[in-house]
Amino acid sequence: MSKRRRPGRPVPGEYPVRFGTAELRADADRPGGWLVSVDGIAQSYVDLDDPAHLEFDYVRRMGDLIDCLGPGPLDVLHLGGAGCTLPRYVAATRPGSRQLVFDADGELIELVRAHLDLRAVPKLRVRISDGREGVATRYDDSADLLIADVFERASMPGGLATVEFTRDVARVLRSTGTYLINIADGPGLVFSRRVAATVASVFPHALLLAEPGVLRGRRFGNVVLAAAKHELPVQAVTARAASAAFPARCVAEADFRSFYGRAKPLTDEAPMTAPKPPRGSFS
């Protein structure tokens, strides 16, 4: 991929934002690489020279899953922006895609605009809004892909994990659309199982990706969950996950149903607080 000239070099340092203190840190090993963290928790890694480079393992899994969807440009709705790593990836790998980001932290988005060349991403719009409120404003059957990667003060908002919200996601997605969620969870994966049960109550097809150690409950980590009204490309996703630098397991079909077992779907009346990572988990 050819490199493009940037208008100016970002300025590393700490900056106050809505949900804490953000830090921009340059990657000594990649000239265009920048890490965005909030209160010591890594939020995004952006390579300004190569937007197709995905540094974080869980983001790479999300990118792999996107790659396994049908070819061509996509209409994408992102909940959670930070450095907008995946919007940059989609714009680079699927030219012509139209993308909208909802992010509640206006100060963080302005920081990314000012330092990380956000305005240069083609056909990307960003609105400062709560993710659930943003989805409620969208038309029926208007998105090919909806990605939820939202964390406020290191925890996923519980309102984005309920049956009521998931039904609204299904309303916005086209019949060929896909719902993609990043969950952070710890030993026992209680929250992930409840979210999986919630998604399965709305969508007929689903899978999840995670490192074996996370699935076995050995450590806190990311669980990537995908759901759709149509059959998902399980074989292609499984192959990509198995051949990654840090392999992950793909859990689908009967194994996915066994994963959530008797876990109850989350509702607005009975939500669950998402776990916060132990200190140092994502620093």
N, C-alpha and C positions, 0 to 999 in steps of 0.2 A: 504494500500500500504506500502510495507516495505521501511524503510529508508536506504539510502546508505551513505557511508562515503564520505565527501568532501575532496579534497586535501588541502584546506586551507581556512581560514575564510576571507571573503571580508573585505576591509578596508573602513569604511565610510569616507565621505569627499566630497570636490568639485574638479572637474577635468575639464580642458578646452577641448572642443570638437569643431567640425566644426561649428555647429549652435548655439553656446553659451557656457554656463557653466553647466556641468552635476553635479548632486549630487547623491551619494549613501547614503541611509538612512536605518538603520536596523529597523524592526518592533518589538517593545517591546513585542507584544502579540504572535508572532509566531517566534520561534527560527530560522527557515529557511527563513523568509520573508524579502525581500529587495525591497525598492522603488527606482526607477530610475526616476529622473526628469531633465528637461533641462530648465534653466532660470525660475525656480519656477513652471513650468507646468509639472504635473505628466505624464510620458511617459509609464512606465511599472511597474508592480508589479510581482516579481518572488519569488516563494517559492521553495528553493533549495531542501527541504526535500520532498515536495509533488507537483510535476509539474502539477498535475491535479487540484490543487486549483487555482481558478480564482477569484481574489479579486475585480477587477473593475466590476461594473454591466454590462457595455456594452460589456466587454470581455466575461463575463459569457453568455451573449446572443449569441455572436458569437460561443462560445463553444457549447451551446445548439443546435444551428443550425447545426454545424458540426456533432454533435451526431445524429441528425435526418436524416443524409444522409445514403446511403447504407452502409452495414457493410464492414469491411476489411481495409487493408492499402490503403493509398492514395498517389498519386503524387501531391505535393502541391507547389505552387509558392507564396511566400510572398513578398509583396512590403512594405517595412518598417520593421525594425527589433527591434531596441532599445534592451530591455532585452530579446527579443525572447520568450515571454510568450506563444503565440499560437503554435509556433513550438515545444516547450517543451510539451505542452498539447497534440498535435497530436501524438508526439512520444510516450507518456505515454499511451494514450487511444487507439491508432491504431498502435501497433508494426509492424515494417516492412515498414512503410511509408517512402517515399523518399521526402526530402524537400530542397528547395532552397530559400534563402532570398536575396533580393536586397535591399541594404541600402546605401544612399549617404554619410552618416556620418561615415567615416572610423575610426576616433578617438573614437567615441562612441562605435562602435563595438569592437575595441581593448580593451576598458575599460571593456566591458561586458565579453569578452574572458578572460581577466586577473583576474577578480574578481567574476564573476557569473558562472563559470564552463561551459561555452558554448560548449567547445570541447567535453564534456561528452554526448551531445545529439546525439543519434544514427541517422545515415544517414542524417545529416543536413550539408548543405554547405551554406556558406555566401559569397556573392560577393559585393564589394563596387562599386555601380553603381546607377545612377538615375533609378527610377522604370520604367519609360516609355522606356528608352533605353534598360533596361534589358529585358522587355517583347518582344521587337522587335527582340531580338536574339534567342528567343525560337522557337522550331519547331511547326508546325501545329499539333493540336490534341495531345498535349503532357502532359496536366495537368488535374487532376480530380477536383482540387480546386485552385482558385486564390483569394488571400486575399489582399486587399489594405487597409492598415492602416498607412498612410503616412502623417506626419506633419513636416513642416520645419518652424521654428520660430513660432510655435503654429498655423500654418495655412496649410490646405491641398493644395498642388500644383495644380493650375488650369489645368495644362496639363494632369492630371489624371482623369479629369471629362468630357472630350469631346467625341463627337461621334467617331472621328477618333481613339482615344485611345481605346474606348470601343469595336470597331470593331476588333482591334488587340487582345484584351482580348478574344473575341469570337473565333478568329482564333486559339488561343493557347489552349483553352479549348476543351476537348472531348465532344461528343454529350451528355454524361451523366454528364458533369462537371458543377460546380457551381461557380459563381462570388460573392464574399462577400466584402462589402465596409463599412468602418466606416467613418461617416461624423459628423463633429461638427457644430452646427448651432444654431441660436438664434430666437427670436420672429419673427413670420411670416414664418419661414422656407423657405425663398426664394431660398437659395442655394440648399437645399435638394430637393425642387420641381423641380428645373432645372436639377439636377443630376438624379432624378427619371424619368423625361421625356427623358433624354438622354439614360438611360439604357433601357427604354421601347421601344425606337426606334430601338434597336439592338436585344434585347432578348424578346421572346414572354411571358415569365413568370417572375414575380418579386413580392417581398414583402418587407415590412420594419418593423422594431421593434424600439420602443421608449417608454419612460415613458409617461404616459398621460399628465403630466405637460409640457413636452417638445413639444408634439404634439399640445397642446392647445396654445402654444406660450407664456407660462408663464415664461420660463427661458431658458437659454442657456444650451445645453446638446448634447448628442450623438444620432445619428440616424443610425441604422445598416440596410443596404440594401442588399438583396440577389437577384440574377437573374440567369436564366438558360434557356437553349433551351428546357428543359423538365419540366414537372410539379413539383413544389416544394412541400415538405411535410408540407403543410399549417396547417393542423389539429394538427399534432404533435408539430410543432413549437408554435402554438397558446397555446396549453395546457402547454407547458414548460414555456412560457413567463408569463402566467396568474398565475402559481403556484410558481413563483420565490419569493425570499425574498423581492425584490423590483419589483413588477409586471410591465410588459410592455404590450403594445398593439401590436398585429400583424395586419398590414394593408395589405390586399392582394386582388387580382382579381379586382372586380368593385370598391371597396373602394380605392385600390391603384391607379387606373386610375382617380378616383375623386380627390385623393390627389394632383396629379400634374396638373390635369385639362388642362388649356390652356398654361401652362408653355412651353417655347420653349427649345428644346435640345441645349446644349452647343456645340460649334464647335471650331476648332483651330483658325478660323478667328474671331470668336466672343466668347471668353471665358469669365469667370466670376471669379473675385477674391473671394476666400473663406473667410468667416468672421473669425476674430480672437476673441477668448473668452475674455469676460471682466475679468479684474484682479481678481484673486481669484477663478475663476470658476472651475479650475482643479488642484488647488494647494494641 
